[in-house]
Amino acid sequence: MILLIPFSFMTDAKTEQGKNNIISRNNPYLASIRENILLTKEGSEKETRHIVIDIKGSGITYQVGDSLGVFPSNPPYIVEKIFQLQSLDPEELVNYQNTKISLREFLSKHVVLTRVTKKFLQLLSQKISSASQRKRLEEILGQEKELEAYLWGKDYLDFFEEYPEVSFSSNELVASLGRMVPRLYSIASSPLMFPDEVHLTVAVIRFKLSGRMRYGNATGFLSRFAKIGIKEIPVYNQPAKHFHLPEDPSANIIMIGPGTGIAPFRAFLQHRMMAGHWGKNWLFFGEQHQSTDFLYKEELLDWLKKGVLTKLDTAFSRDQSYKIYVQHRMKESAAELWHWIQNGAYIYVCGDAKHMAKDVHQSLIDIARDTGGMSQEEAQHYVNVVLSKEQKRYRKDVY
């Protein structure tokens, strides 16, 4: 899971390391990366990484189903180039959250430099000397859709390079740049197996624009810029409200997690194995290609062989001329899936909310109608109300 929430913790110099204070969003722990492993194989269209965060001695505790909040830093080359182009002093002190910090720390850790704000563009338009350029920018600012398309993929460096004659004071930057927000990542490990670590499954956002590589703020930081063994990553645990394993160790669970949605289910399987749970575990996993994108393949097949994983259904969408997704595999196993559900199995869904989760939800309704013999209205009520709200056996972590 990846979510954005308000950013409010103070400077790193004031961040406690968890010895006397409870770690939280406002009091994160400075952690380091222990491992950074590429999960996807050569030839994949994607880059997905297994990131191991060292939390030994932090006091952080977590349960499977929880998420790790990560505060990223901006790419160093962007920060340094801005200093150069704007002739700013990196050691100049600026006011931020009732304290003074260096401009370097402010630009590195407290604002987002990879996504440009409308407020900055409005200020920029006032400073542009060319009347035609100023008018064009003002026209774009007046049209939300055009503005969104114009800003796609751009960072502040693009504008400082395009308008080298324009200069900003440190106070103007403090006032016009968007604040940094932490990202929430579903935890991919169990504390029973890894008490001093938190594992993350990170899909790296990367693309080339105007001859320069661009990265997602958090995914670029974790995959490229954070150094192994250096305590420079402010983190905290974000407990899940409803996305935990059943208390009953004999309960069966159905896990639907394509792509990085597999993360919490890796944790679930580790936990059930370590805790000696004897309920059955059925996983639906999907990605583009089996040869390059089968995340945690060796682990999953080993768990299947050992019986930790009862059933494993995979959907590799681009390995054939027509697309196959997890919801198609669900319908292929409709009779058995319905049998599991009718016998008390819990259903978990993790991943993309916009398409996948909606398709899986509709498939559950279709299975209740077609296999369960319900009317359309009864099937909808069963999935939307009975499973979700009354019995609380249908749990989602979607984003």
N, C-alpha and C positions, 0 to 999 in steps of 0.2 A: 504494500500500500504506500502511495505517495500523496500527502496532503500538504497544504500550506496553511499556517496559522500565524497569528501576530507575533512579532519579534520584540522582546523587551528586556533581554538580559543585559547586564552592564558589561563593562570592558573586561577583557581577559585577565587583566591585572587584579580585578576585584572578584574574579570567579573562584569560589572555594572548591577544593578537590574532594568534597564529600566526607571528610573525616569527622566534622562536627555538625554538618548541616545535611538535610535530606536533599538529594539531587532532584531537581525539577526543571521546568522550562525556564524559570527565572534564576535558577542556580544550577546550570549544567556542569557536567564533569568534562574536563579536558582529556579526551581519550586519544588513542593512537590506532593506526591500522596495523594489524599483525600479518594479514595475508591479503593479497589482491590477485585473484585467479580468474583468467578468462574461461568462461563456461562454453561459449559458442565456439564452433570449430571453423577452421579456414574455409572460406567460401560462403559463410553466412552473410546475409544482408544486415544482420543485427550484431550488436556487441553487448553481451550480457555478462556481468562479472559477479563473482562470489567474493564479497568483502567481509573480512573478519575483523571486528572491532574489539580491541583489548580493554576490558573493564575491570581487570584485577585490582583490588584494593579500592574501588570506587564507592562501594556501598550500594551500587545499583542492583536492584532485584527485579526480575520480570517473570511473567508466565507466558506459556505458548499462547499465541493469539494477540499478544501485545505488539506495539510498534516502537521503534526507536526514533526519537526526534534528533535530527542532525542539522546543525547550523553550518552552512558552507561558507567558504571564503571565495573571493573573486579570483579569476586567473591573474597571476602576478604580472604577466606581460601587459595586460590591459591597464593595470594600476600604474605601472612604471611609465608606459607610453603616455598616459594622461598627464602625469607630472611633467614629462618632457614637452609635450605639445602645448600645455597651458602655462609652462614656466612657474609651476607651483612648488612651494617648499614642503616636502613630505613631513618634515618635523614641526611644521606650524601647528599650534594647538587650536582646536575648534571646540565649540560648546556642543555637547551631545548628552542628552538625558541628565541634565544637572551636574555634569562633570566635564572636565577638559581632557581630550584625547588628541593624539597626533592625527594629522590629516591622512597619513599613511594607514593608520589603523582604521580610521573612519571609512576610507575608500575600500580597504581590503575586506572588512568584516561586517560593516553595519549598513551598507547600502547595496542594491543590486545593480551591477554595471553591465549586465548582459541583457537587460530589458529596459527600454527607454520610456520615461513617463511623459504624459501629455504636458504636465507642468513645465518640464525642462524644455520641450519643443516650443511652448509659448514664449518662454524667456529667450530662447535662441532666436526666434523670429523677430523679436524686438531689437536684437543686436546685429542682425545681418545687414551689411551695408548696401548690397544690391537690391534695388527696389523690386525687380522682377522675381528674384529668388525669394524675397520676403513675402511677396504677394502669393506666390505658388505655395509656400509653406502654410500661409494663413488659410488658403483655400482647402488644403488637405486637413488642417486642424478642424475645419468646420464640418467635415463629413466623416462620421465614425467608421464606416466600413472602409473607406479609402485610407483613413488613418491607420486602421488595423493592418491593411495590406502593405502600406508603406513602411510600417515599423517591423514587419515580420522578419525575424532573424537578425535584425540590426542591434548593435550595442552602442554605447556612448563613444567608443573609439571611432566608429564610422562618421559620426557628426563632427567630432573634433578634427578629424582628418579632412572632411569635406569643406569645413569652414574654418581654416587655420587662422583667419584674421580675427575671429571672435574669441574673446577671453572672458573667463568666468572667475569671480573671486571665490575664495574658499567658503565664505558665508552663503554665496549664491548656490554653490554645489550642495551644501548642507541642507538648504531649504528646498531644493528642486529635485533631488534624487530619491527614488523609491527605497523604502526601508527593507532590509534583509528579513526574510522569513524562514523559519526552519521547515524542513521536509520530514514527513513521517514515512518510515519504511517498515513494512511488515517484517517481523523478526523470523528468521529462517532456521532457528536453532532452539534446542531445549536446554534450560538451565540444569536439568538433571545430567545431561551429557557434557555440556560446556558451561560450567558455572562462572568462569572468568572471561567468557567471550559472548559477543552477540554477532550472529551471522546475518548478512543482508544479501539479497539477490537484486542486483542493480542493472537495469537496462540503460545503457549509456546513450544519451541524446547527443548526436554529433552530426554535423553537416558542413559543407563548404559553401561560402558565400563571399563574393567579391575577392576571390583568391585567398581567403583566409579561413581556417578551420574554426568552427564555432561549437561550443559544448553547452549542454544544460548546466545551470549553475551548480546544483548539488551533484549531479552525476559526473560532471567534469571534474569537480573538486575531489570526489571519492576515487575516481578512476585514474586521474592524470596528475593532479597537483598536490594532494596530500601525500606526505612522504611516510614510508614504512617506519614504524617505531618512534615517530615524533608526536608528542602529545600536543596536538593542534586542532582537534576536532571536538567542539562542544556538543555533548550528547546528553540525553535524558530518556527515561522510559515513559511511554504514554500507554497506560493500561487500556485494554479493550473493555468496552461496556458489555457486549453480548457475544463476542467472538471467541469463546473459550470452549474447551473440550467438555463433553458431558461428565457430570460427577460420577455417574455409574460406569465402572471399568468394563462392564460387560456390554455396554451399548455399542451398536454398530454405527459407523459413520460413512457418509458419502461425501467426497471432497472433489470439487470442480474448480480447477485452477490452471487455466492456460497461461503460458508465458511466465512472467514474474509472479503471477498469482499462485504459483506453486510454493512460494516462500513459506507461508504459515503451515502448509501441509507437510513440508519436510520437518518442521518443528513438531507438528502433531505426531507424526510417525516416530520420530526420535523419542518423544515423551512417552507414548504408549508402550513402546518397546522397553524403555528403561524402567517404567513404573509397573510393568507386568500386566497391563490391561489385556484382556482376552477378547474384547469386542472385535468384530471384523472391520476391515478398513478397505474402502473402494475408492480409487483415485481416477479421475478423468483429467488428462493433461493434453494440451494442444500447443503446437507451434507451427512454423512454416515448413521446415524440412527435418526429417528424422536424422539425416547424416550430419547435420551441422547445428541443429537447434534443440536437441533432446537434452534439456537441462537436468543435471543430476542423474543421468541415465544409469551409470554403474551402481549408484546407491539404490535407486528404485528397483532395478532388476535383482539386486542382491536381497532387498527386503521382500520382493515377490517370491524369490526362491526359498527364503527362510520362513515365509508365512506371516511376516510382520504386515506386509501388504497382501490383502486377500485377492483383490482384483485390480488390474491396471489397464485402462482403456486409453489409447492415444489417438490423437487426430492431428495429422500433419497436413495442413491445408494445401500446400503447393507441391506435394509429391505425386499428384495426379492431375489430369486435365480439368477436373472439377473440384471445387473447394469442399473440404470436409472439416467441420468444426466440432467442438465438444458436444454441442447440442444434438448433432447428428448421431454421435456415438451413444448418447443417452437414449435417443429414440430407438436405435437398433437393439438396445438392451432393455426396452420398456417394461417387458413382463417381469424380469428379475429386479429391475429398479423399483417397480411398484411393489413387489413382494417385500423388498427391504424396507421401504417406507411404511408399508402397512404393518410391519413387525417392529416398528419403533425406531428405525434408523434416523439419525440426525443428518441434515443436508447442509453443507458449507459451500459457499461460493466466494471466490476471491479473484479480483482482477478488474478489467475494464468495465466501467458502469454504463458507458454510452451505448455499446453494442452487445458485448458478450453477455453481461448480466441480464439484460432485457431478453435476449434470445433464450438463455437458460431458463429464465422465469417462465417464459411462454411455453417452453418445452415441457416443464413440469405440469403446467395447466393442461397441455395437450395430452400428456400421459395419464393424468388423473381422469380426463374425459374419455379418451379412446381405450385405455387399458383398464382403468378403474370403473368404467361404465357409468360415469357421472354425466349430467347435463353440463353445458358450457357454464351456466351460472353456478352450479354446484362445484365444479372443478375450480373455478375462480375463487369461490368462497373457501374451499378446502386449502388451497395454496396460500391465498392472501390473508386469511383469518385464522383458520384452524392450525395449520403448520407454523405460520409465522408468529402470530400473536398469542393464541391460546396455549398451544403445546410448546412453543418456542423451540421447535426442532428444525427450523429453516433459518440459518444465520448467514449474513452477508458482510463482507469486508470489501467494498467496491469503491472505485475512485475514478 
